Amino acid sequence: MFGPLPRLHRTLVVVTALVVGVLSGIWLVHATGTPTLVGAGLGWGLLAGLLLNYVLLHDFQHRPRPVRVRRH
């Protein structure tokens, strides 16, 4: 599922994208002038962070897996 990154780098990318997503959601709600929707901004930011993680770390190259045939 994830690309060929080491575990530490994957963790850093995931945490950074989630933090950026949540903060951008909160900022968007704050910038529109409706502070009562901070929970919605948090939710949308979390969703944006998760989608960003998927796009950044997903291996989109579908490599054919070697087929093993057992012969008797």
Stockholm file with secondary structure:
# STOCKHOLM 1.0

chainA/1-72         MFGPLPRLHRTLVVVTALVVGVLSGIWLVHATGTPTLVGAGLGWGLLAGLLLNYVLLHDFQHRPRPVRVRRH
#=GR chainA/1-72 SS CBCSCCHHHHHHHHHHHHHHHHHHHHHHHHHHTCGGGHHHHHHHHHHHHHHHHHHHHBCCCCCCCCCCCCCC
#=GC SS_cons        CBCSCCHHHHHHHHHHHHHHHHHHHHHHHHHHTCGGGHHHHHHHHHHHHHHHHHHHHBCCCCCCCCCCCCCC
//
